[in-house]
Amino acid sequence: MKKLIVAEKPSVAKDIARVLGVKTRGEGYLYGGDYVVTWALGHLVSLQEPGEMNGQWVKWRMADLPMLPETIPLKVLPATKAQYAIVEKLMNSTKIDSIICATDAAREGELIFRYIYRMADCKKPVERLWISSMTDAAIKQGFAALKPDSAYDALYDSARCRSEADWLVGMNASRAYSIRYDAHLSIGRVQTPTLSLIVERDRAIESFVPQDYWELTADFGDYEGLWINPAPRPADEKGDDKKSSDTRIYEKALAERVRGEVKGKPAQVLESAVDRKRFQPPQLFDLTSLQREANRKLGFSANKTLELAQALYERHKLLTYPRTDSRYLPDDMRPKVQSVLKNLPEPYAALVRDPAFKPDVSSKRWYDGTKISDHHAIVPTEKKPDLGKLTQDERALYDMVARRLIAMHYPDYVCDQARVITGVEKHRFRSTGVMPVEPGWHTVIPQGKEKGKADEAPLPPLKQGDTRKVEKASVKAHKTKPPQPMNDASILNLMENAGRTIEDEALREQMKSSGLGTPATRAATIERLIQMGYARRAGKSIVSTEKGRKLIDVVPRQISSAVTTGKWEKFLSEMASYQDDDQRRAKTDRFMQGIDRFAAFLVDAAKAAPGDVQFEKETFKPKRKAGGRTRAVKK
């Protein structure tokens, strides 16, 4: 008797087969020794479309909404039905006595396998392979630590509820609003709140009224200072000026008058302070922080970063599992990290040999198993990379991850931040400067200059009572600036931290660990908004379209608010940790009942939506997809 291994992709299946010595090729699988290895090609099975489960739902009619089926049947996807037939036959073969689930070790991977397993009506025992990298050593270690798949029942329930909630909310709301406005409108519990964030930012930019202001600079010979306005007028507009600066002068006449009063006058240092600051190395990357950093430094879209990270994980075996939400490593990974560092090629090897490098690091800033859910932070694997075989973009992303790991073994960056107040007559001028003391981890990750931020030059040694003269005084005109347009990095940041700007303190605390979507789905959400015509790329920015703005105007706040979705994501995340079957079943039922009520509410909202809004006509015909084999799945 043999064991059947079901991987998510052919490339992963082939790697597993190679490590296990399985070499003989069959049609859609590999076999040899005690194993048969096959693959799922991603999603072989999905939830049925409404028209496939109920003939009455083929046509889109408001009278048929809301659609709240007791069960949502599964179907075999027509595009990959041949591979499904192979997997089903192998699962139910008399030559197979048990199965090993080797799909991606995450919520979505668990769902992919369970749907196939249930569609095939398979009853054989299942073990779970759970690995975070695709190196040979990691695969061998994973097979030595297989667990019964029942240990992941909570993860599956969380995945299933997420999938069915998306169906119920998306299908009902999208149909209801498409019918109401005779347009192709897609509404979802993650994409619509994300669109709302973009629309809100764009409207803030458009409504922004710039204000003129001036700054007065005094040149004291070997340093300069900005005049401190004793009564600055705060800017009312929301933008990067929402915190009014006390060096701004909102009347040019006042700036010119003060310039005349201080020009050529003696000056004296009233205050001089130097604070020594220490900055720890940055944390390791999870997927969202990697996407943000790659967008900021390399200009990559969130989706491109995910594709590159996936290639470095799956094809090149150089990164650990990228779809993670953790920035920490487990304690037992310290020896493995040392092995990774030893295998790094130049120029990284030189950084590891540097005297400042500290091989033994144990701080909870990096090693904390309590802050890891499914997977640890993204780090290089123990495989020695051949950088010449990587594309330029792959190498750039690998470089970011490798340098983060090395940097955590370097000392803090230390600098002196100086602040000086200089008096001239009755006026006061402020001067600041930064003097690096120890480069620390900036040796590994050079300090980049932030856009729009001037370099702070070091100040000369100054003490209270030192005297100078105002050699020159100059007035420079400025305008307050609107908020920055959204880009991939800022959207990801808002999605990850949805709810943290909520005024209700209790609700804000409740949503502290929630967000819009998951690290694995956020990039796809952004691309979906663009695909639907709700947003578009404008250079490096992402801006809303007229269609997107109209949609946000007509849907209820409950579906466009990050609060609603954030609560759901928090609940789904917690559900994955419930090990008591009865408790989990009760909470699952309650969650899905709430989703049913919400779907019905959205249909009622569509019926009562404003009638004076018109969307541009699009060629759109609701599809009746090919049926294929189906099977019902209980909620």
C-alpha positions in Angstrom: 0.0 0.0 0.0 1.2 3.5 -0.8 0.7 7.0 0.6 -0.7 9.7 -1.7 0.9 13.2 -1.4 -1.2 16.1 -2.7 0.8 19.3 -3.4 -0.6 22.6 -4.5 1.5 23.1 -7.6 3.5 20.8 -10.0 6.8 22.4 -9.1 6.3 21.8 -5.4 5.2 18.2 -6.1 8.4 17.5 -8.1 10.6 18.9 -5.4 8.9 16.7 -2.8 9.2 13.7 -5.1 12.9 14.3 -5.7 13.6 14.5 -2.0 11.7 11.3 -1.4 13.3 9.5 -4.3 10.1 9.3 -6.3 11.2 9.3 -9.9 8.7 7.5 -12.2 6.3 9.7 -14.2 2.7 9.0 -14.7 -0.1 11.1 -16.2 -0.5 14.0 -13.7 1.5 12.3 -10.9 4.8 10.7 -10.0 5.3 7.4 -8.2 7.9 5.2 -6.7 8.6 3.3 -3.5 6.0 4.0 -0.8 4.7 7.2 -2.4 2.5 8.6 -5.1 2.9 12.4 -5.6 0.3 14.5 -7.4 -0.8 18.1 -7.5 -3.8 20.4 -7.4 -2.9 23.1 -10.0 -4.1 25.6 -7.5 -7.9 25.5 -7.1 -9.4 22.4 -8.7 -12.6 22.8 -6.8 -14.6 25.9 -5.9 -18.0 27.0 -4.6 -20.7 27.0 -7.3 -22.1 30.1 -8.9 -25.7 30.9 -7.9 -27.1 29.8 -11.3 -25.4 26.4 -11.0 -27.1 25.5 -7.8 -30.5 27.0 -8.5 -32.0 27.5 -12.0 -34.1 30.4 -10.6 -30.8 32.3 -10.0 -29.5 32.1 -13.5 -31.2 35.4 -14.3 -30.3 38.4 -12.2 -33.6 39.6 -10.6 -34.0 41.7 -7.5 -37.0 39.6 -6.5 -34.7 36.6 -6.0 -32.4 38.4 -3.6 -31.1 37.7 -1.0 -29.7 34.3 -2.0 -29.1 32.5 1.3 -28.7 28.8 0.6 -28.5 26.4 3.5 -25.5 24.8 1.9 -23.2 26.1 -0.9 -22.3 23.2 -3.2 -18.8 22.6 -4.6 -18.0 22.1 -8.2 -15.0 20.9 -10.2 -13.5 23.8 -12.2 -13.9 23.0 -15.9 -10.4 24.4 -16.8 -8.7 21.8 -14.6 -11.2 19.0 -14.6 -8.7 16.5 -16.1 -6.2 17.0 -13.2 -9.0 16.8 -10.7 -10.1 13.4 -12.2 -6.5 12.2 -11.7 -6.4 13.3 -8.1 -9.8 11.9 -7.3 -9.0 8.5 -8.8 -5.7 8.4 -6.8 -7.5 9.4 -3.6 -10.0 6.5 -3.9 -7.6 4.0 -5.4 -7.4 0.7 -3.5 -3.6 0.9 -3.7 -3.6 4.1 -1.6 -4.2 3.6 2.2 -3.6 7.2 3.4 -3.0 10.7 2.2 -0.6 13.5 3.0 -1.8 17.0 2.5 1.2 19.0 1.1 -0.6 22.1 -0.1 0.7 25.5 1.0 0.9 25.6 4.8 -1.7 28.4 5.3 -5.4 29.0 5.5 -5.9 29.0 1.7 -3.8 25.9 1.2 -5.9 24.0 3.8 -9.1 25.1 2.0 -7.8 23.9 -1.4 -7.0 20.4 -0.1 -10.2 20.0 2.0 -12.4 21.0 -0.9 -10.8 18.4 -3.2 -10.9 15.8 -0.4 -14.7 16.4 0.2 -15.5 16.6 -3.5 -13.9 13.2 -4.0 -15.9 11.9 -1.1 -12.6 10.4 0.2 -12.7 8.8 3.7 -9.0 7.8 4.0 -6.9 9.1 6.9 -4.9 12.3 6.2 -1.7 13.7 7.6 -0.5 17.3 7.2 2.9 18.4 5.9 3.7 21.9 7.3 6.9 23.5 6.1 8.1 27.1 5.8 10.7 26.7 3.1 11.3 24.4 0.1 14.9 23.4 0.8 15.6 19.7 0.9 16.4 19.8 4.6 13.1 21.6 5.3 11.1 19.0 3.3 12.8 16.1 5.1 12.2 17.7 8.5 8.6 18.3 7.6 8.0 14.6 6.7 9.6 13.6 10.0 7.0 15.8 11.9 3.7 15.0 10.1 0.5 15.6 12.1 -3.0 14.3 11.7 -5.0 16.7 9.5 -7.6 17.0 12.3 -5.0 19.2 14.1 -5.9 21.8 11.4 -9.6 21.5 11.6 -9.9 25.0 13.1 -7.8 26.5 10.3 -10.1 24.8 7.8 -13.2 26.1 9.5 -11.7 29.6 9.4 -10.9 29.3 5.7 -14.4 27.9 4.9 -16.2 30.6 6.7 -14.1 33.2 4.9 -14.9 31.6 1.6 -18.6 31.3 2.2 -18.8 34.8 3.7 -17.2 36.3 0.6 -19.7 34.3 -1.5 -22.8 35.5 0.5 -21.8 39.1 0.7 -20.2 39.4 -2.7 -22.8 37.6 -4.7 -25.8 39.3 -3.1 -24.4 42.8 -2.9 -22.9 42.7 -6.4 -26.1 41.4 -8.0 -28.3 43.9 -6.0 -26.3 47.0 -7.0 -25.7 45.8 -10.6 -29.4 45.4 -11.0 -30.2 48.7 -9.3 -27.9 50.7 -11.5 -27.9 48.5 -14.6 -24.0 48.4 -14.5 -21.3 45.9 -13.8 -20.6 46.4 -10.1 -18.5 44.2 -7.9 -18.8 44.6 -4.1 -16.8 42.7 -1.5 -16.1 42.8 2.2 -12.4 43.6 1.6 -12.3 45.4 -1.8 -15.0 47.9 -1.1 -13.5 49.2 2.2 -10.1 49.4 0.5 -11.7 51.4 -2.3 -13.2 53.7 0.2 -9.8 54.5 1.7 -8.5 55.5 -1.8 -11.6 57.6 -2.5 -11.3 59.4 0.8 -7.7 60.3 0.2 -8.4 61.6 -3.3 -11.2 63.8 -2.1 -9.1 65.2 0.7 -6.4 66.1 -1.9 -9.0 67.7 -4.2 -10.6 69.7 -1.4 -7.3 70.9 0.0 -6.7 74.6 -0.2 -3.0 75.5 -0.1 -1.9 78.3 2.3 1.0 80.6 1.7 3.5 80.8 4.5 7.1 82.0 4.9 10.1 81.0 7.0 12.8 83.3 8.2 16.3 81.9 8.3 19.2 83.6 10.2 22.8 82.8 9.2 25.0 83.0 12.2 28.2 82.3 10.3 28.9 78.6 11.1 25.3 77.6 11.6 21.7 78.7 10.7 18.5 78.9 12.6 14.7 79.2 11.8 12.7 82.0 13.5 10.3 80.6 16.1 6.9 82.2 15.6 5.5 82.9 19.1 1.9 82.8 17.8 1.7 80.5 14.8 -1.6 80.1 13.1 -2.4 76.4 12.7 -3.3 75.1 9.2 -6.9 73.9 9.0 -6.4 71.7 6.0 -5.7 68.0 6.4 -2.4 67.1 4.7 1.2 66.7 5.6 0.8 70.1 7.4 -1.9 68.9 9.8 0.6 69.5 12.7 1.3 73.2 12.4 5.0 74.1 12.5 5.9 76.9 14.9 8.5 78.2 12.4 5.8 79.2 9.9 4.8 82.8 9.3 1.5 83.3 7.6 1.9 87.1 6.9 4.8 88.1 4.6 4.8 91.6 6.2 5.6 90.1 9.6 8.4 88.0 8.1 9.9 91.1 6.4 9.6 93.1 9.6 11.4 90.5 11.7 14.1 90.2 9.1 14.8 93.9 9.4 14.9 93.7 13.2 17.5 90.9 13.3 19.7 91.6 10.3 23.3 92.4 11.5 22.4 92.2 15.1 24.3 90.3 17.8 23.1 86.8 18.8 23.6 84.7 21.8 23.0 80.9 22.4 20.2 80.7 25.0 19.9 76.9 25.1 22.1 74.1 23.8 21.3 70.4 24.3 22.6 67.2 22.8 20.7 64.0 23.2 22.3 60.7 22.3 19.8 58.5 20.5 20.0 54.8 19.8 18.0 53.1 17.0 17.7 49.3 17.0 18.0 47.4 13.7 14.7 47.1 11.9 12.5 44.1 12.4 12.4 41.2 10.0 9.9 41.2 7.1 6.5 39.8 7.0 4.8 39.9 3.5 3.1 43.3 4.0 6.1 45.1 5.3 8.2 43.6 2.5 5.7 44.8 -0.1 5.7 48.3 1.5 9.5 48.5 1.5 9.8 47.2 -2.0 7.3 49.7 -3.3 9.1 52.5 -1.4 12.6 51.6 -2.4 12.3 49.7 -5.6 9.0 50.9 -7.0 7.5 47.4 -7.2 3.7 47.0 -6.9 2.4 44.8 -4.1 1.5 42.1 -6.6 4.9 42.1 -8.3 6.7 41.8 -4.9 4.5 38.8 -4.0 5.3 37.1 -7.4 9.0 37.7 -6.9 8.9 36.4 -3.3 7.0 33.4 -4.4 9.5 32.7 -7.2 12.4 33.0 -4.7 10.6 30.6 -2.4 9.2 28.1 -4.8 11.5 28.0 -7.8 14.9 29.1 -6.4 14.4 27.8 -2.8 16.1 30.9 -1.5 13.4 32.4 0.8 11.2 31.0 3.4 7.4 30.9 2.9 6.5 34.5 1.9 2.7 34.7 2.7 3.3 35.3 6.4 2.0 37.8 8.8 4.8 37.4 11.4 8.0 39.4 11.8 9.5 37.0 14.3 11.4 33.7 14.4 11.0 30.8 16.8 13.7 30.3 19.4 14.8 27.0 17.9 15.7 28.7 14.6 18.9 30.3 16.0 21.2 27.5 14.9 19.5 27.5 11.4 20.0 31.3 11.1 23.7 30.8 11.8 23.8 28.2 9.0 22.0 30.7 6.7 24.5 33.4 7.4 27.5 31.2 6.8 26.1 30.2 3.3 25.6 33.8 2.1 27.9 34.8 -0.8 29.6 38.1 -1.3 28.9 40.9 -0.7 27.0 39.6 2.2 29.8 37.4 3.5 32.0 40.4 4.0 29.3 41.9 6.3 29.1 38.7 8.3 32.9 38.8 8.8 32.8 42.4 9.9 34.0 42.9 13.5 30.8 44.7 14.3 28.8 41.5 13.5 27.4 39.8 16.6 26.7 36.1 15.9 24.7 35.4 19.0 21.4 37.3 19.1 18.6 36.2 21.3 16.4 39.4 21.8 12.6 39.0 21.7 12.7 41.7 19.1 13.5 38.9 16.6 13.0 35.6 18.4 9.5 35.3 19.9 7.5 32.1 19.3 4.4 33.6 21.0 4.0 36.1 18.1 4.0 33.5 15.3 0.8 32.1 14.0 1.2 29.9 10.9 4.7 31.0 9.6 7.7 32.9 10.9 9.3 36.0 9.3 10.6 35.9 5.8 14.4 35.1 5.8 16.8 33.5 3.4 17.1 29.7 3.4 20.2 27.7 4.0 20.7 27.1 0.3 23.7 29.0 -1.0 22.4 31.3 -3.7 23.8 31.7 -7.2 23.0 35.3 -7.6 23.8 35.2 -11.3 20.8 33.0 -11.9 18.4 35.5 -10.5 16.7 38.3 -12.5 17.6 41.8 -11.6 14.3 42.2 -9.7 14.6 38.9 -7.9 18.1 39.8 -6.8 17.0 43.2 -5.6 14.3 41.6 -3.5 16.6 38.9 -2.1 19.1 41.7 -1.2 16.5 43.4 0.9 15.6 40.2 2.8 19.2 39.1 3.3 20.3 42.5 4.6 17.5 42.6 7.1 18.7 39.3 8.6 22.3 40.4 8.7 21.4 43.8 10.2 19.7 42.3 13.2 23.2 41.0 14.2 24.7 44.5 14.1 24.8 47.1 16.9 22.3 50.0 17.3 22.8 53.1 15.1 23.9 55.8 17.5 23.7 59.5 16.8 23.7 62.8 18.7 20.7 65.0 18.0 21.5 68.6 18.8 19.0 71.4 19.5 20.0 75.0 19.9 18.0 78.1 20.7 19.7 81.4 19.7 18.4 84.7 20.8 18.5 87.9 18.7 17.0 90.9 20.4 13.5 89.7 21.5 13.5 86.9 18.8 14.4 83.3 19.1 15.7 81.0 16.4 15.9 77.2 16.5 18.7 75.0 15.0 18.8 71.2 14.9 21.5 68.9 13.7 22.4 65.2 13.7 25.9 63.9 14.2 26.3 60.1 13.6 28.4 58.5 16.4 28.3 54.8 15.5 27.0 53.6 12.1 25.8 50.3 13.6 23.3 48.5 11.4 23.4 51.3 8.8 26.6 49.6 7.6 24.4 46.9 6.3 21.3 49.0 5.3 22.6 52.4 4.3 20.5 55.3 5.6 18.3 56.6 2.7 17.2 60.2 2.3 13.5 60.6 2.7 11.7 62.3 -0.1 11.2 66.0 0.6 13.3 65.9 3.7 16.4 68.1 3.8 19.6 66.7 5.3 20.3 67.9 8.8 23.8 69.2 8.8 25.9 68.8 12.0 26.0 71.8 14.3 29.3 73.2 15.6 30.0 72.7 19.3 27.8 75.3 21.0 27.2 76.1 24.7 24.9 78.5 26.5 26.3 82.0 26.4 28.2 81.7 23.1 27.9 84.7 20.9 27.5 85.2 17.2 26.2 87.8 14.8 23.4 87.6 12.2 25.5 87.6 9.0 22.4 87.3 6.8 18.7 87.0 7.2 16.5 85.6 4.4 12.8 85.0 3.9 11.6 82.0 1.8 8.1 81.5 0.6 6.3 78.1 0.9 2.9 76.6 0.4 1.2 74.0 2.6 1.0 70.7 0.8 -2.0 68.3 0.4 -1.9 64.7 1.5 0.1 62.4 -0.7 -1.8 60.3 -3.3 -2.1 56.6 -2.4 0.4 54.1 -3.7 0.9 50.4 -3.1 2.8 51.0 0.1 0.4 53.4 1.7 -2.7 51.3 0.7 -1.0 48.2 2.2 -0.3 50.2 5.4 -3.9 51.3 5.8 -5.2 47.8 5.0 -2.9 46.3 7.6 -3.7 48.9 10.3 -7.4 49.3 9.5 -9.2 50.4 12.6 -6.3 52.0 14.4 -7.6 55.5 13.7 -11.0 54.8 15.1 -12.0 57.3 17.8 -14.0 54.7 19.9 -11.2 53.5 22.3 -12.9 50.2 23.1 -13.5 49.4 19.5 -9.9 50.5 18.6 -8.5 48.1 21.2 -10.7 45.3 19.9 -9.4 45.8 16.4 -5.7 46.2 17.2 -4.8 42.9 15.6 -7.2 43.0 12.7 -7.0 44.5 9.2 -8.4 44.4 5.8 -7.7 41.1 4.2 -4.6 39.0 4.9 -1.0 39.4 3.7 -1.7 36.8 1.0 -4.8 38.6 -0.4 -4.0 42.3 -0.2 -2.1 42.6 -3.4 -4.9 40.8 -5.3 -7.4 43.2 -3.8 -5.5 46.2 -5.1 -5.3 44.6 -8.6 -9.0 43.7 -8.5 -9.9 47.4 -7.9 -7.9 48.3 -11.0 -9.4 45.5 -13.0 -12.9 46.6 -12.1 -12.3 50.2 -13.2 -12.7 51.5 -9.7 -9.1 52.7 -9.5 -6.2 53.2 -11.9 -2.4 53.6 -11.7 -1.1 57.2 -12.4 2.6 56.8 -12.4 3.6 55.4 -9.0 0.2 56.5 -7.5 -3.1 54.7 -7.4 -6.2 57.0 -7.8 -9.9 56.4 -7.7 -12.0 56.7 -10.9 -15.5 58.2 -11.3 -17.0 54.7 -11.2 -15.2 54.0 -7.9 -16.3 57.2 -6.3 -19.9 56.7 -7.3 -19.9 53.2 -5.9 -18.7 54.5 -2.5 -21.4 57.2 -2.6 -24.3 54.7 -3.0 -23.3 51.7 -0.8 -24.0 51.8 2.9 -21.2 52.7 5.3 -21.3 49.2 6.8 -19.8 47.7 3.7 -17.4 50.5 2.9 -16.0 50.8 6.4 -12.9 49.1 7.5 -14.5 48.6 10.9 -16.9 45.9 9.7 -14.3 43.9 7.8 -11.7 44.3 10.5 -14.1 42.7 13.0 -14.6 39.8 10.7 -11.0 39.3 10.0 -10.3 39.4 13.7 -13.0 36.8 14.3 -11.7 34.5 11.5 -8.2 34.7 12.8 -9.3 33.8 16.3 -11.5 31.0 14.9 -8.3 29.3 13.6 -7.1 28.9 17.1 -10.2 27.3 18.6 -9.4 23.6 19.4 -12.6 22.7 21.2 -14.9 21.3 18.5 -18.2 22.3 20.2 -17.0 25.9 21.0 -15.7 26.3 17.4 -18.9 24.9 15.9 -21.1 27.3 18.0 -19.0 30.3 17.1 -18.9 29.3 13.4 -22.7 29.0 13.3 -23.1 32.4 14.9 -20.7 34.0 12.5 -22.4 32.6 9.4 -25.8 33.6 10.8 -24.5 37.2 11.1 -23.2 37.0 7.5 -26.7 36.0 6.3 -28.2 38.9 8.0 -25.6 41.3 6.6 -26.2 40.0 3.1 -29.9 40.6 3.4 -29.2 44.1 4.8 -27.1 44.9 1.7 -29.9 43.8 -0.6 -32.4 46.1 1.2 -29.9 48.9 1.0 -29.5 48.5 -2.7 -33.3 48.6 -3.2 -33.4 51.9 -1.3 -30.2 53.3 -2.9 -30.3 56.8 -4.5 -31.9 56.7 -7.9 -30.3 59.8 -9.4 -26.8 58.2 -9.7 -25.9 56.9 -13.1 -23.0 54.6 -14.0 -21.4 54.5 -17.4 -23.0 51.7 -19.5 -20.7 48.7 -19.9 -21.1 45.6 -22.1 -21.9 43.1 -19.4 -23.8 39.9 -19.5 -24.1 37.7 -16.4 -22.4 34.4 -17.1 -23.9 31.0 -16.7 -20.8 28.9 -16.2 -20.5 25.3 -17.2 -21.7 23.0 -14.4 -19.5 20.1 -14.0 -19.7 17.8 -11.0 -21.0 19.2 -7.8 -21.2 18.4 -4.2 -22.9 20.3 -1.3 -20.8 21.5 1.6 -22.4 22.0 5.0 -22.0 25.4 6.7 
